[in-house]
Amino acid sequence: MAGYTPSVPQASTTAAAPRAASQAKLPFTGFRPDIQGLRAVAVGVVLLFHANFPFMPGGFVGVDVFFVISGYLITGLLLREAITTGRIDLPDFYARRARRILPAATVVLVATLALTAIFLPQIRWQQIGIEAAGAAVYVVNWILAGGTDYLNADTAASPLQHFWTLSVEEQFYIVWPLILIVMLWIAGRTLKKTHAAFAEPGRTLRFAGVGVLLILVPSLIWSVYYTTAHPAPAYFVTTTRLWELAIGAALAVFAVQIARIPDWLGYLLGWAGLVGILVASLFYTSSAPAFPGSAGLLPTLSAAAVIAGGMNGRATRGAGRLLGLRPMRWIGDISYSLYLWHWPLIVVGTYLLGGELRFRWGLVIVVFAILPAWLSYRFIENPFRDWKALKASAKRSLGAGAGLVAVTLALATVIAYVPRMTAPEVPEAETGTPIGAEVLFEAAQSGSRTVDLDAQSYSYRTAGDLHVGEEMPLILDQDLIASFEGIGAPTDEVEGGFTPAAIDARKDNPVLYEMGCQLDEDTAEPKPCVFGDEQSDTTIMLVGDSHAASWMPALDAIAEKNGWRLVTNTKSGCSFADVSQTRFGGAFPACDEWNEGVLEQILDEQPALVVTINAGRRGVWAGDHSLKGDEKVRAFGQGLRSHWSTLNDAGIPVRVLMDTAEMHTDVPECVSANPTQLTECATPREDALDTRPHPEIAAVQDLPATELINMNDWICPDAEYCPAIVGNVLVWRDTDHLTATFSRTLALPLEDALLATQKADGSW
C-alpha cells in the first residue's frame, strides 16, 4: 500500500499555505527538551530496578513512561504529515521506523547471541534462539506471554526479555496508522467534493480523536480484566498495553485543546507528573496484582501530565527546566541504546556472579552499559537514521531492514539448534541398567521407613508450636542411608551416563501436564483424571499442588502393578488445604474454589486411600493481607490438618508424603554448565530439607487415619548432600520438582512404604 490519499480532489495550491501555517501552530511539532529528559527518567528507573536497587521496587514503570512518550511523538509525526501533505505514506513511515529501530536492535541481538554462546549453558540456548527470532520480527512479547506458566517460574531470566516492549510498540504502529487512515478517509468522504479533509486541521484531529478512543477505551477495559484473571501473561501481551501508547497518541490528537491550559496549571502538571512517576517507582512492587491494569494509570497519566505541562512554550520552564538539563538530555539521547544494552549485560553478569546480583554489582553493570550505548548511538543509530542513500528511497530502507532481520534470524536458528545437533553433555544410561531409586532399593533390600514421630530425632510439636526460625530436627533415617553404601553420594561424573539429558529435563514432566490434568493457576474447576485399572474396586486418589503431580509417575506404576484405580486431582500453585492461599502476594480465589470442589469429589468418591503432598512454603491470605512468618506456617498447617481430619471423619485414610527437598540451584542448568563437575550441583541436605518449615509434621499429629511418609531419604540418599543425579537419573527438572523419569524409579520404595501402612485386612 503506497499510502493514503483521500478519494476527493486535493485542495488547491492556495490551501497549502493555510495548512502549513496551521501546522506550524500545532503543539505536537518542534523539539521538546523536556521530553528528552523524561526519557532519561524512564530509563533511569528501569536501570535501577534491574540493578536491584532496594528502594525502587517499582522501577519497571519506566517502560510505561516510554510507551506514553512514543505514542505522543509518533502520532505527532503522523498527524503533521496528514495535515501538511494530505496523506499518510505507510512505506515511508515504516522505512523511517526501520532506520530508527533496526540497526541498533540488530547489533544488540547479535551481541547477545554471541554472549549466550560464550558464557551461558547450552540448556538456555534453544529458548534464547527462539526469543531472538521473535525479537527480530517483533513478536517476542507473545512468546514470553506464552511461556509465563508455572513450569518455568524458577528458570533464569532471558537476556532478550526486554525486547517485549519494542514488540508492543511496533505492533501498535501497525494498527494505529491504519486506523488513522480509515478515520481520515471517513473525514474526507463526509466533506463536499470541492474540499479536502486535510484543508481543515481541526476536522482531521477530531476524526483522529475518535480513532484513538477506539483503541484506548477497549484496551484499558480489557487490561483491567485480564490483569486480574491472568496476571502473568497480561504483563506482556499487546492488548493490555495498547491503551498506554494510546494515551500518548491522545495527547497529540488533543494537543490543541490541552495547550490552552493556563501556565500555572501546566507547571503544576509537570511537577505532579514527575512526583507520580517517582511514587510508582518507589512503592509499586513486581507482584502488584493490578498491573498493568488500573495500577498502570498512575505512571502513564503522570508521564502524560509532564508532556501536557510542557506544551505552549513551557518545555523549558517549571519541571521542564530540570528535565532539560544537559546531562538529562544526553541520557535521553542514548536512552534507546542504553535500554537495549543494559539487560543482556545484567543477565550474563548475574549468571557469572553465581546467580545472585547485589545492587553494587548491578550498578557497576548499568554504568558500564553506558559505554556500548553511547557507541551505538554515535556510530549506529545516528548514521543509519541520517544515511542519505537510505533516506532517498523507502524501498531501499525497507530492504536494508529486511536484511538486518534475516541476519538475526539466521544466527538465532544456529543458536537454537546447535544443542540438538551436537551430542548430549553426557551419554544416556545403558538400556536395562537399574537406574534411579531402583538402585538404592536393591542396595537397601528393604522398603522405606515411615516417619517415626515418637523417635528421639523428632520433637513433638503442635501446629501452634511450629516456628519458621526454629531449627528443624534432622529428618534422616541413619540406618537406611547407611544401607545405600554411598551409592547416592554426589560425584563429579556418572559412570554410564544419565537420563534425561539436561537439555531435555524441563520437558520431562508427568503426563498430567500434556493431558491438561494438571490445572494451571487460573482454573478453578477440578479435573479428575483416571489412570491404572479403571475397573478396579480399589481407588487411590492423589491430590495436591505441583509437588503432588511430581509423584504421579511413581503412583501410576504402583497402580498398574497392583491393579488399583488411580485418580489424580492436582493444581499448580495451590495446596490441598482448608485455608485461603496467595498468588502474587494477593488473594487466590481460584484455589479456594478448587479446594472446595476437590474435597467434595473425594467425599463423594470414597476412595480406599488419599495420597497428598504439598509445598510447605505456601503463602496464606487472611482476607485483606498475606500472613508472614510463624503465623503463616501455623495457619497453613491448620489448613492441611482440617482437610485431613474431614476425610478421616468420613472414613477415608490419608497418607501424607513429606514435602520434597528444595535445591539451591536450577539443577538442569547447573548440570548443563558443569557436566564433569556434578558435585557443583549438589545442595547441602540441611539447606535443601532439614531447615525448611514442615507444617505437615505437626499437622498429622493424633489424626486417627493419617500417617506421614518420608521419602526424602530416597531423593537425598546421602547424610550430607542432596545430589543432582541418583543412579544414572537426573533427579530434578528445576529447583524443587522431580523429573518424571526419576519419579517412576521411586515406585518400588513408595509402594513398600504404602503397603507397610496397610492393616492386616489390606485396608489403610
PyMOL commands that set and color helices and strands:
alter all, ss='L'
color gray80, all
select helices_A, chain A and resi 13-24+33-50+59-85+90-119+122-136+140-146+150-152+161-189+197-199+201-229+231-234+238-240+242-253+255-258+263-283+294-309+319-323+326-333+335-352+359-368+370-385+388-391+394-421+437-444+463-465+478-483+502-507+511-515+546-549+552-562+589-605+629-649+667-673+678-681+685-690+695-699+712-715+740-745+747-756
alter helices_A, ss='H'
color red, helices_A
select strands_A, chain A and resi 518-519+529-532+539-544+565-571+582-583+586-587+609-613+654-657+683-684+706-709+721-722+725-726+729-730
alter strands_A, ss='S'
color yellow, strands_A
deselect
rebuild
show_as cartoon
